[in-house]
Amino acid sequence: MELSDEDILAAMANISGYLDITTEDFRTLYHLAHQRAVQRLFAHIRADRLMRRGIDPIAAAFQHHDGRATPVVDGAGRLMGLVLRRDFIGACKLPGAI
């Protein structure tokens, strides 16, 4: 979501005292601060820590179940939803019949 000039001016009106900054300066400062914060938060996260072990990939689950949908469950085995074969194929841009 992009900040509008009106958003920035309304926020600046809540600060007492004098601000010598344009809306464009504020927008640039905000984006730089946000980018730095995101980098700081994710600096120690590696892909191998996000990956799950011991579960079938969705493609293998479709092949195993030979159906039009495969269940998605959480760590306790509770049903969280379904992935439809056509949605999976469309998301992966795979050629093939649905």
Secondary structure by P-SEA (a helix, b strand, c coil): ccccaaaaaaaaaaccccccccaaaaaaaaaaaaaaaaaaaacccccccccccccccaaaaaaaacccbbbbbcccccccbbbbaaaaaaaacccccc
